[in-house]
Amino acid sequence: MDALKAEKAKLQADCTATSNNLKTLQDSYAALERNSNDALETNMSKNRELLAQLDAKEKALAAEQDRLNKLNSELASNTKRLNELESMIAAKDAAMRKLKDTLSKALNAFEGKGLTVEQKNGKVYVSMENKLLFQTGSWAVGSEGRRAVVEVGKVLAQNPDITVLIEGHTDNDKILGNIGGGIESNWDLSTKRATAIVNILAENNGIRKQNLTAAGRGEFAPILSNDTQEGKAKNRRIEIILTPKLDEISRMLNEF
């Protein structure tokens, strides 16, 4: 009986110890499960946050790609227009070079008589000194000067789209008294001389009158100093400035 009682006590102690171990294991498992759930929830929250960030970045990337595609399209369009513009300008320059060469040939007979033809700034300039065109204080064009202007008119008639500006220029000698029937100033004289050239050009029916403009600049645009007689002679001149039609080029420039 004593032995059985001792065995029973031992078994009860083992049972109690085992029960305590089981409870300890259960508590450890429960804690581990709680920690695992908390970690999983934390990870899921982080994953949701990362996915949201990824979605936002994908949307931003798509928007940036759309903007880049639009810029590339605009660049391609602008490049095409720029190439067209450059081709158009090159064609205008070539046409003006041809016009300059044609005028030089047509006016070859007046070489060394105060007449020059040059191309600059996309325009052609025909410059005639007054010794070829006018007597002192007069705006009546002499016979040889008339022949030169008529030759210019023949070339212009073959280029109807050219804009023609005729500028009259004088030296800085003041107008004294009534010269030639009431000229008031160098400005007045230069304007009358420019108008006289316009009238001769207008006699050619092939020239569009709306393309002709007369302007007097008096003494205010000299090409040389008026301190010498040679400088004064060079400043007394008519300049015929020929400009190509630039409407289409201006339109294209405004589109940029």
For each residue, the residues with C-beta under 8 A, 3 or more apart:
1: 4 5
2: 5 6
3: 6 7
4: 1 7 8
5: 1 2 8 9
6: 2 3 9 10
7: 3 4 10 11
8: 4 5 11 12
9: 5 6 12 13
10: 6 7 13 14
11: 7 8 14 15
12: 8 9 15 16
13: 9 10 16 17
14: 10 11 17 18
15: 11 12 18 19
16: 12 13 19 20
17: 13 14 20 21
18: 14 15 21 22
19: 15 16 22 23
20: 16 17 23 24
21: 17 18 24 25
22: 18 19 25 26
23: 19 20 26 27
24: 20 21 27 28
25: 21 22 28 29
26: 22 23 29 30
27: 23 24 30 31
28: 24 25 31 32
29: 25 26 32 33
30: 26 27 33 34
31: 27 28 34 35
32: 28 29 35 36
33: 29 30 36 37
34: 30 31 37 38
35: 31 32 38 39
36: 32 33 39 40
37: 33 34 40 41
38: 34 35 41 42
39: 35 36 42 43
40: 36 37 43 44
41: 37 38 44 45
42: 38 39 45 46
43: 39 40 46 47
44: 40 41 47 48
45: 41 42 48 49
46: 42 43 49 50
47: 43 44 50 51
48: 44 45 51 52
49: 45 46 52 53
50: 46 47 53 54
51: 47 48 54 55
52: 48 49 55 56
53: 49 50 56 57
54: 50 51 57 58
55: 51 52 58 59
56: 52 53 59 60
57: 53 54 60 61
58: 54 55 61 62
59: 55 56 62 63
60: 56 57 63 64
61: 57 58 64 65
62: 58 59 65 66
63: 59 60 66 67
64: 60 61 67 68
65: 61 62 68 69
66: 62 63 69 70
67: 63 64 70 71
68: 64 65 71 72
69: 65 66 72 73
70: 66 67 73 74
71: 67 68 74 75
72: 68 69 75 76
73: 69 70 76 77
74: 70 71 77 78
75: 71 72 78 79
76: 72 73 79 80
77: 73 74 80 81
78: 74 75 81 82 256
79: 75 76 82 83
80: 76 77 83 84
81: 77 78 84 85 252 255 256
82: 78 79 85 86 256
83: 79 80 86 87
84: 80 81 87 88 252
85: 81 82 88 89 249 252 253
86: 82 83 89 90
87: 83 84 90 91
88: 84 85 91 92 248 249 252
89: 85 86 92 93 122 249
90: 86 87 93 94
91: 87 88 94 95
92: 88 89 95 96 122 244 246 249
93: 89 90 96 97 122
94: 90 91 97 98
95: 91 92 98 99 244
96: 92 93 99 100 119 122 123 124 242 244
97: 93 94 100 101 119
98: 94 95 101 102
99: 95 96 102 103 124 155 159 162 242
100: 96 97 103 104 117 118 119 124
101: 97 98 104 105
102: 98 99 105 106 155 158
103: 99 100 106 107 117 124 126 152 155
104: 100 101 107 108 117
105: 101 102 108
106: 102 103 151 152 154 155
107: 103 104 110 111 115 117 126 148 151 152
108: 104 105 111
109:
110: 107 113 114 115 132 144 148
111: 107 108 115
112:
113: 110 131 132 144
114: 110 128 129 130 131 132 237
115: 107 110 111 126 127 128 129 132 148
116: 125 126 127
117: 100 103 104 107 124 125 126 127
118: 100 124 125 127
119: 96 97 100 123 124 125
120: 123 125
121:
122: 89 92 93 96 243 244
123: 96 119 120 241 242 243 244
124: 96 99 100 103 117 118 119 241 242
125: 116 117 118 119 120 239 240 241 242
126: 103 107 115 116 117 152 239 240 242
127: 115 116 117 118 237 238 239 240
128: 114 115 132 133 145 148 149 237 238 239 240
129: 114 115 132 133 233 234 236 237
130: 114 133 134 193 233 236 237 238
131: 113 114 233 236
132: 110 113 114 115 128 129 142 144 145 148
133: 128 129 130 141 142 145 148 149 193 197 238
134: 130 138 139 140 141 142 145 193
135: 138 140 142
136:
137: 175 179 180 183 189
138: 134 135 180
139: 134 180 189 192 193 195 196
140: 134 135 196
141: 133 134 145 146 149 196 197 200
142: 132 133 134 135 145 146
143: 146 147
144: 110 113 132 147 148
145: 128 132 133 134 141 142 148 149
146: 141 142 143 149 150 200
147: 143 144 150 151
148: 107 110 115 128 132 133 144 145 151 152
149: 128 133 141 145 146 152 153 197 200 201
150: 146 147 153 154 200 203 204
151: 106 107 147 148 154 155
152: 103 106 107 126 148 149 155 156 201 240
153: 149 150 156 157 200 201 203 204 206 207
154: 106 150 151 157 158 204
155: 99 102 103 106 151 152 158 159
156: 152 153 159 162 164 201 204 206 207 242
157: 153 154 160 204 205 206 207
158: 102 154 155 206
159: 99 155 156 162 242
160: 157 206 207 208 211
161: 211 244 245
162: 99 156 159 211 242 243 244 245
163: 211 213 242 243 244 245
164: 156 201 207 211 212 213 240 241 242 243
165: 213 215 240 241 243
166: 194 197 198 201 212 213 214 215 238 239 240 241
167: 190 194 215 216 217 221 238 239 240 241
168: 189 190 191 192 193 194 197 214 215 216 217 238
169: 190 217 218 219 221 222 235 236 237 238 239
170: 173 186 189 190 218 219 235 236
171: 186 219 222 226 231 232 233 235 236
172: 186 219 222 226 232 235
173: 170 186 232
174: 186
175: 137 179 183 184 185 186 188 189
176: 179
177:
178: 181 182 183
179: 137 175 176 183 189
180: 137 138 139 183
181: 178
182: 178
183: 137 175 178 179 180 188 189 192
184: 175 188
185: 175 188 189 218
186: 170 171 172 173 174 175 189 190 218 219
187: 190 191 216 217 218
188: 175 183 184 185 191 192 216
189: 137 139 168 170 175 179 183 185 186 192 193 216 218
190: 167 168 169 170 186 187 193 194 216 217 218
191: 168 187 188 194 195 214 215 216
192: 139 168 183 188 189 195 196 216
193: 130 133 134 139 168 189 190 196 197 216 238
194: 166 167 168 190 191 197 198 214 215 216 238
195: 139 191 192 198 199 214
196: 139 140 141 192 193 199 200
197: 133 141 149 166 168 193 194 200 201 214 238 240
198: 166 194 195 201 202 212 213 214
199: 195 196 202 203
200: 141 146 149 150 153 196 197 203
201: 149 152 153 156 164 166 197 198 204 207 212
202: 198 199 207 209 212
203: 150 153 199 200
204: 150 153 154 156 157 201 207
205: 157
206: 153 156 157 158 160
207: 153 156 157 160 164 201 202 204 211 212
208: 160 211 212
209: 202 212
210:
211: 160 161 162 163 164 207 208
212: 164 166 198 201 202 207 208 209
213: 163 164 165 166 198
214: 166 168 191 194 195 197 198
215: 165 166 167 168 191 194
216: 167 168 187 188 189 190 191 192 193 194
217: 167 168 169 187 190 220 221
218: 169 170 185 186 187 189 190
219: 169 170 171 172 186 222 226 235
220: 217
221: 167 169 217
222: 169 171 172 219 225 226 231 235
223: 234 235 237
224: 228 230 231 234 235
225: 222 228 231
226: 171 172 219 222 231 232 235
227: 231
228: 224 225 231 232
229: 232 233
230: 224 233 234
231: 171 222 224 225 226 227 228 234 235
232: 171 172 173 226 228 229 235 236
233: 129 130 131 171 229 230 236
234: 129 223 224 230 231 237
235: 169 170 171 172 219 222 223 224 226 231 232
236: 129 130 131 169 170 171 232 233
237: 114 127 128 129 130 169 223 234
238: 127 128 130 133 166 167 168 169 193 194 197
239: 125 126 127 128 166 167 169
240: 125 126 127 128 152 164 165 166 167 197
241: 123 124 125 164 165 166 167
242: 96 99 123 124 125 126 156 159 162 163 164
243: 122 123 162 163 164 165 246
244: 92 95 96 122 123 161 162 163
245: 161 162 163 248
246: 92 243 249 250
247: 250 251
248: 88 245 251 252
249: 85 88 89 92 246 252 253
250: 246 247 253 254
251: 247 248 254 255
252: 81 84 85 88 248 249 255 256
253: 85 249 250 256
254: 250 251
255: 81 251 252
256: 78 81 82 252 253
